[in-house]
Amino acid sequence: FYFRNKHRPFLLFVSLLHVHTPLITTEKFQGRSRHGLYGDNVEEMDWMVGKLLDVIDKEDLKNTTFIYFASDHGGFLEAHRGNSQLGGWNGIYKGGKGMGGWEGGIRVPGIFRWPGVLPAGTVIDEPTSLMDIYPTVVHLAGGAVPQDRVVDGHSLLPLLRGTVQHSRHEFLFHYCGVFLHAVRWHQKDSGTVWKAHYATPVFQPEGSGACFRRGICPCFGDGVTHHDPPLLFNLSQDPSEANPLSADTEPL
């Protein structure tokens, strides 16, 4: 692919099976990590991404290639075999894959590389979306997004290059299937990110942080709790979504 296209613009989309059950790991990487099959799978993914980057470097394409590494969801908490967790871990964030609104299912890696254009080591703490990939690629290719419809994404380049300080996403809507579970509001004047949950999954067992008895959380019916008024969190101060706000604790 690289050899055919290295002298002209190209788009390479690599969708890995890795860090996703059933964790298909080649023999070479089985038993390599200290964290079981999941760790082995992460190490193999890391090796594969490294091989791709090596070719880009070797072909002298490093400074002309924009790279974005991400995932489509957080860890799948219910995936277990005996005592070993097969579906990843979401750190301080509540919930995981398939839960509609909790941060553990939404927050994913966003790692960019474009030497000579993007300053190395920069950390950007702004809400973006995988919907932003489409307008970013169109922007890089010198095109324009269609004007005859609403496009939900925004080019990431101004944010990454530092020409703007804030994401253009004032609101992001988080669905479980076709059901709206949560919405986040990026308050422009203060920079605070708020999130309201209209429905949340019923964890089984209670307090476990996942739907172990069902295998995956449902989006509607008796498997969710509806909140009226919505559960409200200040994600800027409480990214773990541990303390829902009330009129007493948050007069605003």
N, C-alpha and C positions, 0 to 999 in steps of 0.2 A: 504493500500500500504506500509506504513512505517513498520508496524508490520511484514509483510511478508519479507521485504527486509532489515531490519535494521542491519542484521549481514553480509551483503554482499554489494558490490558496486551496486548503483542504479542510474538511470537517471530519474528525474521527470520533465516533461515539462508542465507548466501550462500556457495556453493561455487564457487570460481573455477577456470577451466581453466589459469590462469596459472602460471608457473614450473614447468610440466610439459610434457614433449615431447608433440607436435611444435612447441611454442612459437608458437601462433597469435597473431600481433601485428598490430593494425590499422595501416594505412598511416601514420596520424598519428604513431605511435611508432616506426616502423622507422628505424633509424639515429640515434636520439636519444641513446643512451648511448655511453660509451667502451668498453663491454664486449660488443659484438656483439649478436646476436639475444636472448641470454639477458638481458643488461642492459636491452635495450629492453622485454622482457616484464615485468621487475621494475618498470620505470618506469611501464608501463601499469597494472599491478596497483596500484601506489602511488597513481596518479591515481584509479582506480576506488574504492579504499577511502576516499580523500579526499572524493570526491563523496558517498559515503554518509554520512560524518561531517558534511559540510557541511549536508545536509538535516536530520539529527538536531539540529544546532546551531540551524539556522534555524527549525525548528518548536518550539524551546524545550524539547526533550526530553533535552538533554545530561545534566542532573542526575538524571534518572529512568531512564536507559538504561545497562544493564550491557553492555559490549562486550568480546568475547574474540576476538583475532586469533591464529590458530595454523596449523599445517600438519599433514598426516597422516604425513609422513616426511621424512627429510633428502634431500639432493641425490642425483640419479641419475647416478653417476659414469661409467657405461659409455656414456652418450649422447654421441656425438661425430659431427661431420661434418668430415672432414679434420682440421685441427689445432684446430678450435674446439670447446670443451666446451659441450654444449647442456643438460646436466642439473644445473647448479649446482655448488656447492663447499661443503665441510663444515668448513673451517677446520682447527682442531687435532684434530678428532675423526676417528677411524679409520673407514674403510668408508662405506657409504651405503645408499641405498634397496634393499630386498629382501635384506638380508644377515642378517636374524634378530636378531643380538645386538650388533654393534658400535655404538658411540655415534653415529657419523656417520649412521646410518639412523634413530636413535631420538630424538636431541635435536632439538627443533623450536622455533620461536619461540613464546613465550607472552606476549602483550602484552594488558594489561587497561586499560580506561578506565571510570571511574564517578565523575566529579567530585563532590566533597562527601561521598562515602562512602569511597572508597579514596584513601589519601594518595598524592599525585603523586610520581613519582621513586623509589618504593620498589623495591628489588631483592630478590626472595625466592629463596634458593638451597636449594630443597627438592624432592624428587622428586614430581611429580604426573603425571597421565595424562589423555589425551583421554577416558577412561572417566569422568572426573570431571564432564564437561559435563552428563550426564543428571541426576545428583542435585543439581547446582548449579542447573539450570533449575527442577527440581521445588521446591527450597528457595525460590527467588525467587518462584515462583508461589504459594507458601503451601501446597503439597501435601506429601505424605509418600511416600517411596519404598516399593514393595511390601515387606511384611514376610514374605511366604511363600516367599522365595527369597534367595539370596546375591547382593547387588549389588556388583560389584567396584569401582565408583567411590565417591568421597566428595565431599561438597560442598566447594568451594574457598573459600567465603565466610569461614569462621573464619580460615583462613590469610591470605587477602587483606586482611581487616580487622585482622589482628594480634591477634585474641583467642586464637589458639594460635600457638606458635612452630614447631611441627613438623608435617609431613605425616602423615596417618594411614596412609600406605602403608609398611608395614614391608617387604613384599616386592613386587616387580614381576617378572612373568614375560615373557620375550621369545621369541616364536615366529617361525619361518619356516614359513609354511603351517601344517601341523598338528604340526610338529616343534619341541619345546622346545630352543632353542639356548642361552639364557642366563637367569640370574636375578640380580636385584640385591637386596641386603639393606641396609636403612637402619638401622644400629645405633643404637638409641634413646639409650643412655646416653652414647655418645661423639659422636653425630651423623655418624659416618663412613659413607660409602656404599661397599659392597663389591660386586663383580660376579664371578660365576663363569660361564665359558663351557663348555658341554658339547660343543658342535660349532661349528666356524667354517668359513666358505667357503675353498676353496683358490683363492688369487688367481692369475690368469693374465694376463701373466707374473708369476712369483714376485716379491714385493716391490713390486708395482705398486699395491696397495691396492684393487684392483677385479678383476672377472672380464671383462676386455676380450675375450678370445677367445670366450667363451660369450655375451656380450651382457648377461647378468644372472646373478647367482650362483644356483646351485641350493640346495635346502633339504636334500637327502639324497643318498645314493649316493656315487659316487667324486668328486663335486664338493665334499665336505665332509671335514674332519678331525675325528674324535672324540677328546675329551680325557679321559683317566682316569688320575690325578685331573684335575678340571676346571682350566682356566686361571683363575687368580684375580688380580683387580686391585683396588687401593685407588683408587676413582674420585675420592675427595676430594683425594688427592695426585697422582694420575696420570690425569687426565681423558682423555689421549690413548691410554690403554691400551697404553703402550709397554713397560712393565716388569712382566711376570707375576711374581707373588710365589712364593716357595718357603719351606719351613720354615727355611732358612738366613737369608733376607732378612726374613722376618716370623714371628718365633717364635710370635705369637698364633695 
